[in-house]
Amino acid sequence: MASTGIYDLILLDLRLPDIDGTEVLASLSASSTSVPIMVVSASPGTDERVRCLQMGASDFITKPFAVAELVARVDVRLRERRARSDTSTVQQMGCLNLNARARSADVGAGPVHLSDREYRVLDFLAAHEGAIVGREELLADVWGYWFDPGSNLVDVIIARLRRKLSPSLIETVRNVGYRLEAH
């Protein structure tokens, strides 16, 4: 049911009775769903939180939590989703076409479906095309200010985008950040 895309948000507990929650997360991420997935888990370590975020989770909340915090985080994710759907459906920058509604990108070889995080990173870079964007800027915009800036999440997503689209689309500016070059 979660892969149908009819839901606005998925709240996924990692402890499920018949299947491990990370398997569900991996399956949903592989389906390139654009529905935000918030993971809930009791006292996870940093490695588990990072792994879930790398797998495509939009947020992670640790049990026990205050219901007010959960509601606030859900509201933020839903506002982000509405804001993204309100923007223009297709953007074109040089060889790159971004389709917000389909969550896809095309560099001339046909549309490639992207996970929510992949799309958001590429969209942020496209909004700043030609400029160098620091890792911290990407972490703040895509993952939220609260996320650990020492994480390699940005590197993982950039590597995925290069594999899916083109190795030369995103340039690494050593010790500074990344630049989208969509000639």
Secondary structure, 3 states (H helix, E strand, C coil): CHHHCCCCCEEEECECCCCEHHHHHHHHHHCCCCCCEEEEEECCCHHHHHHHHHCCCCEEEEECCCHHHHHHHHHHHHHHHHHHHHCCCEEEECCEEEECCCCEEECCCCCEECCHHHHHHHHHHHHCCCCCECHHHHHHHHHCCCCCCCCCHHHHHHHHHHHHCCCCCEEEECCCEEEECCC
